[in-house]
Amino acid sequence: MTVLLWTLSLLFAAIILGAVARRIKIPSPSLFALGGVLLALWPHSPRFSIQPDLALALFVAPILMSAGFEASLRDLRENWVALVSLIFVAVSITTAGVAIVARWMVPSMPWAVAITLGAAVSPPDAAAATAVLNEVRLPHRLLAVLEGESLLNDASALLIYRMAMGAALAQTHNPLAELSSLALVLIGSVALGAVFAVLLGNLLNRFSHVPSSIALQFIGVLGMWILADKIELSGVLVTVVAAIVLSRRAALVMPAAMRVSSRAVWDTAVFILNALAFVLVGLQLGPTLDRLGSGPHPRYFAFALATLATVIVTRVGWTVFFNLVMSTAARVLGPRLPRQLAPPSMKRSILAGWCGMRGIVTLGAVLALPNGSGGGPAFPYRDLVVLAAVTVVIGTLIIQGFTLRPLVAMLGMVEDEHEDDELANGRMAMLQAALHSLGSADDGAAAYLREEFSDLLGRADGSRKSFWDEEAVLRRSARTAARNALNELRRSGGIGEAAFQKLLAELDVIELESEARSGW
């Protein structure tokens, strides 16, 4: 009961912090993490230790599925050069930079241990990036690059991490581990994700019961992550591929009621998981300090802060250097430069470098390091590595998260209208196709639909705006009158509760439809 009470209390606190974050216009994950740190420093605070496997499966997998479901293959193709530079080069440089600094500060630390730390803290977290970027309006191309990076960078980082951890423990790799090379991880993860998406999609299509279908979605996502982990593939890559494939199948075969309900449930679940995850991230400071005991804390914290500074500086330095290289190539090649190689502005490169929040994946990686409790060898310098990783996660969330919006304002970055233009073009294309489907029929029903679609088409191209505004006011007034009449029928006993709830649900659907039509 105590654990349940603390969980509910943390969730309630996260909801309040989220409201405060929206009011003062800072990313909510940063405030969640700060709240967790303050609670961890309270003497009577609970000591929650996140189990690595549970944290990655419970927090990362659903959040990653939700983000991957909205990923754009077109944007990934158009920005593949920038994505490769961040997914592979930035991760490698950060890993090397952290390893060099760690060895310089602790000369007795083996290189394998230092590289393990560098690999664990090198990839920006998908959950953190998605949660923060959704609350900060950025230009479309920059947002596409950052979201694409957050979805794919763990494959390269965790491969380095796995190999370095094995070397640090001086274990003999089994054949399966030896086969887990980068090529196998990439090919196997993509194949597993695609196959799993097809199987899960076929299974979901057999269920017309919406609650059962949604429950299967969560079971499938968590089961897929666990399976990928068991066979040493990238759970991140498997989940992203499955989400992209499923999103295209769902648009064609899933009933509308199931899509609407699924979206509502997933939005709620992702909010709850994000809130709890980042509060728990801050709370990890307490157990970490407990494990360090009464050792030389100033030296520990100096090491952790140096790791944090290295992580931030190397990423910003690489994005700026990459911009200079691409700008030089643009000047040399001139008109012959492919569009995908067009360099971004220096402002966008600086901003991309600053968007490097770490999160649950980094914590899960370092907490998974053996502590010797199972009879096997303990990972060398484990407590120091965990402290450094926790500091990087909390530090990037607070420092970069709190300063991201002011930096956007200082650089003069404004959101482009790329998505708005695509929405307008898409609506018009849909309505024109709907009109064309009516053919030459001129009976009453066809004439009615033709008039309705024509009116919506006029709304989509922005004509007669005052007329549509007046219509929206009248529709709201009509819905209010209908709802009042329905309430009066229930009060007077004219209808029972079951009929009232069904009619209210129908009225809610009409209201949602009217809100959607207002965009047309």
N, C-alpha and C positions, 0 to 999 in steps of 0.2 A: 504493500500500500504506500510505503514511503517513496519508493521509486516512481510509482504512478503519480503521486502528489507533486514530486519535484518535476516530473516530465510536463505535467499540466501547467505548473507554475512557470517553467521555462518557456513553454509555448505561448502562454499569456503575456509574459514579459516581451517575447519576440514580437508579438502583435503590436504591443504598445510602442516598442522601439521602431517597428516598421512605420507606424503612423507618425512618429516624431521625425524619422528620416525623410518621409515625404514632405513634411511641413518645412523642414530646414534645408531640403533639397540636397541630400547626400545619399550615396548608395546604401541601401539598407544592410547588405552583408557586412559592410565596414562597421556599422553601428552595432550589429549583432555580435561581431567578434569583440569589439571594445566592451560591450556589456558582459560577455563571457569572461574577459580578462579581469574586470573589476570584481565580478562575483568570485572568480578563482582566488583573488587576493584576500577575500573576506575569510577570517579565521574559521567560521562555521559553515563554509560553503561545502556542497556535496563534492565528492571526488568521483567523477565519472571518467572511466578509462574506456576509450573506444576500441573495440576489437577490430583489427584491420580488415579482416574478411567481411565482417558485418557492415562496417562503415562504407566500404567500397560498393558492396552489393545493394545495401539499403538506401544510401544517399546518392551515390554517383550514377548508378545504372538508370533509375527512373528519370532523374534530371537530364541525363545525357540522351535518353530516348526521346524525351519531350523536345529537347533542342535539335536533335538530329532529324526529327519528324518535319521540322520547318527548314532544314538545310536546303540550300539551292545548289544543284549540280552546275547550273550555268555560272553562278558566281565563283564556284570552286575552279571551274575550267578557266574563266577569264583572269583569275588572280593566282594562277598556279605558281608563277615565279616567286611572288612575295610569300606565298604559303610554304614553298619548299625552303626558302631562306630562313623562315621562322621555325618550321617543324624540325628541320635537320640541323641547319647551321647554327641557329641561335641556341638550340638545346645543347649542341656539342660545345660551343664556346662557353656557355654558362657552366656546363659540367667541368670543363677544363679550368676555368677561372676559379671556381669554388675549390676544386681540388688543390690548385696551386696555393691559394690563400690558406687553406686548412693545413697543408704541409708546412707552410712558412711559419704559422703560429704554433703548430704542434709538430715539431720535426720527427717525433717518434711515431707519429701516426702513419701506418702503411698506406702506400698509394692506392691500393684497392679500397680501403675504407674511405679515403678522401674522395675517390671517384664515385663511390656509392652515395655519399652525401650529395655530391654535385649533381648526380643523375636524379636523385629524389626531389631536389628543389628546383630543377631546371624547367619543368613544363608548367606554364600557367594552367590553372585548373579550369575545366569546362564548366563546372557548376558555378564557380566564382565569377568567371568571365561572363557567362550568360546572365546571371543575376544582376551584376553591376552594369553591363552594357545595355540591358533592357531599360535601365533607369537613367541613362545618359544618352541624349540624342546626338548621334554622330553622322557624318557623311556616309552614304550608302557603301561606297567601295571600301572605306576603312572598316566599317562595321562588318562587311562580308569577310574581309581578311582576318580580323580578330576572332570572329565566331568560327570560321573555318579552322584557324590555328588551334583554338581551344578544343575542337572536336577530334583533332588528329595527332596532336603532338605527343601524346602519351606513349604511342607505339615505339617511337625512337628512344624516348627517355627511359622507359621501363625496360627496354632491351639492354641498354647500357647498365642500368641498375642491377638487373638479374645477373649479368655476367660478372660485374665487379663484386657483388655480394658473394657469389660462389668462390671467387678467387680469395676474398678476405677470409672466408671460413676454411679455405684449403680443402674443399670437398672434391671428391671425384664425381664428375658429372655422369648421370645415367644417359643412355642413348637418346631418350626423348628430350632431355635438356640440351644435349649436344646438337640435336636437329632444330632447336628453337633459334635458328639464325634469323636475321632480319627478313630475308626473302620468305622463309617459311611462315614467320609470324604474319607478314603482310598478306601473302597469298592465302594462307589457311584462315586468317581472320575474315578476310573479304568473302571467301567461299562459305564459311560457316554462317556469317551474317546473312548472306543472300538466301541460303537454303533454309535457315531458320525463319526468315521473313515469309518465304513462300508457304512453309508448313503452318506457321502461326496464322497467316492470312486465310488459308483454306479452312483451318479449324474455326476461326472466328466467324467465317461466313455461314457456318452451319448452326450458329446460335442466333436466334431472333430475340432471345431474352436479353435485354440490355444489361442488367446487373451482372448476369453470368458472363457476358462478353467482356465487360470491363474488368471483372475479376481475373479472367483468363489473360487479359493483356498484361496485368501486373505479374501474374505467375510466370508468363512467358518471358518477360524482361528479366526478372530475377533469376529464373532458371537458365536463361541464355548466358547471363554473366557468370553464374556458378560453373556451368559447363566449360566456358572458355577458360576460366581460371584453372580448372582441373586438368585440362590438356595443354596448359601453358601457352595459350594464345592471348592476344590483346583483347580484353573485355571491352575496352573503349572502342576499338575499331569494329569489333563484331556488332556492338550495339548501334554504332553510327550507321553502318551499312544496312543493318536490319531496319532501322528507323527510316532511312531514305527509301528503301524498297517498299516498306509497308505504307508509307505516305502516298506513294503513287498507286498502289493497289486500293487503298481505302477510298481514294477519290473516285474510283470507278465502280466498286462493287459494294461498299458498305452503305447501309441505309442511312438516310439523313438523321433520323432520330438517334441512331447509335453514334454517329459522328458528333452531334451536338452534345449528347450526354457524356460521351467519352472526353470531349474537350473540357467540359466543365469539371469533371472529376479529376482529370490530369492536372488542370490548372491549380485546383485546390491542393492536390497531393504535392505538387512541386513547390508551392508556397510553404506548406508545412515542413517539408523536408529541408528546404533552403533555410528556413528560420531556425529549426533545431540544429541543423548541421553547423551553421556558423556560430551559434551560441556555444555549441559543444567544442568547436575549434578553440575559442577563447578559454573555455574551461580546462583544456588540456595543459595549460600552464601549471595548474595546481599539482596534478600527478607527476608531471615532469620534475618540478622542484622537489617534490617528496622523494623521488628516486635518487636525486643528486645528493640528498642528505646535507651534511655540514661541510662539504668540500670547499675549495677555493672559488666561491661564486663569482667574484669579480673577473677572474680569468675565464670562467665559463661564459659569462655574459659578453665579455669582450670578443670571444670566439664567435658567439652567436650573432652579435651585431656586425662583425666583420663579414660573416657569411651573408647576412641580409644586404649589406652595402654592395657586396660583390654581385649578388643576384640582380639588383636594380641597375647598377652601373653597366654591367656587361650587356644587358638587354638593350638599354638606351644607346650604348655605344655601338652595338651592332646595327640597329635600325638606322642610325645616323650614317654610319659607314656604308651600309647598303644603299642608302639614298644617294650618297656621293658617287658610288660606283655606277649606279644606274643613270644618274645625270650625265656622267662622263660618257657613258656608252651612247646616250641619246644625242649628245653633241657630235660624237664621232660619226654615228650612222645616219643621223638626220632623218629624212623621210623614209629611209629603208628600215627603220626600227619597227618591229612588230608592235601592235597595240598592247599586247600583254606585257611588253617590256617597258612601257611608258612609265617613267619614274613618278612617284607621288611627290607632293610638295614636301619641303623640309618640315613644315608644321605637322603634317600628317605622320611623318616618320617619327618625330619626337613624341607625338601623342600615342602612336602605336607602341613605342618603347616603354612608355609609362603605364600602359595597360597590361601589366604582368602580374595580376593577383594570383597567389597560390592558394590551395585549399585542401579538400579532403583527400585527393589523390596523393599529394605529398605526405600528409599525415599518415595515411594508410600504408604507404611504402616504408616509412621509417619505423612505424610501430610494428610492422611485420618482421623486422629484424630479430633473429633469435636472441632470447635473453638467458638461455641456459637452463630454463625451468624444466624442460622436457628431457633432460639428461644429455642433450647434445651440447656442442660448444656454443658459448655466448659470443655474439658479434662484438669484435673489439671496439672500444670507445662508444658503445651503444648509447649510453645516457647522454654523452656530449653531442652525438649526432642527432638524437631526438630533440634535445634542447635547441640546437641550431635550426632544425626544420620547423619546430613550433614557432620559433622567433621569426623565421622567414614568412610563414603563413600569416601570423598575426600582424607582423610589420607591414607586409605588402597590402593586406586588406585595409589596415588603418591609414598608413602613410599615403599610399597611392589612391585608395578609395576615397579618402576625405579630400584629397587635392585634385581629383580628376576633373570634377565640374569646374572649379576655378581655373584649371589649366586650359580647359576647352574655351572658357570665356576669354582668358588672357591671349590665347592664340588666335582668337577671332574665328573659330571654327563654327560653321553653321550647317545645319542639316540640309541636304539637297532635297529636291522634290522628285527624286527618281521614283520612289514607291508610289507617290500620289499620281504621277503621270501614268504609271503602269496600271494602277487601279482604274483610272478613268478609261484607258484604252481597253482594258479587259472587260469592263462592264458594257461598253458599247459593242464589242465583238460578241459577247454573250447575247445581248438583246437583239442584235441584227440576225444572229443565227436562229433565235427563237421566232422572230418575225418570218424568216425564210421558211421555217418548218411548217408554217400555216398554209403554204402553197397558195393556190388560187381560190380556196374555199371562201364563200361569201355568205354562208348562212349565219344565223344569229350568234351562235357560240364563237365562230371564227371571227366575226366582226367585233365582238366584245373583247376577245383576247388581243386582236390586232390593235384596237384602240388602247388597251392597257399597256401593251408592250411599246407602242409608239409614245405614249405619255412618259413611260420610264426612260425611254431613249432620249427624249427631250430633257428629262431631269439630269441624265448622265452627262450630256454635253453642255450643261449649265444654262440652258435657255429657260426663260420664264421663272426666274428664281423667286420673285415675289409671290407668284401663284403657288409654288411648292411650299414656301414658308407658311402661307396662309392655310394650306391644306394640312400641314403638320399640326398647327394649332387646333384646327377643327377635329382632327383625329384624336388628339390627346383629350379634348373635351368630351368626345363621344365615348372614349374608353373609360373616363372617370364616371360618366353617367351610367354606363353599363355595369361597372364595378359597384357603384352605390346601389343600383337596383338588385344586383345579386346579393349583396350584404343584407338588404332589407328582406329579401325572400327567405334567407336563412334565419334572420331574427324573428320573423313572423311565423315561422314554421311551414312556409309554403314549399320548401325543399329540405331534404335531409342532408346530413354532413357529407355523405359519399357523393351525392349529386353536386353539392356545392364545390367540393374539391375538384371534381372533373371539369365543371364549367369554369372554375377559376384557372385551371391549367390551360384550357382552351383560350381564355382571355389573355393569359400570359404569352402564349404562342403568337397571338395576334399583335400584342404589344412589341414582341421581339421582331416580328416581321415588319412592323411599321418603322422601328428603329433602323432596320437594315435597309428599307426602302428609302430612308432619308438620305443615304449615301448615293443613291442612284439619281 
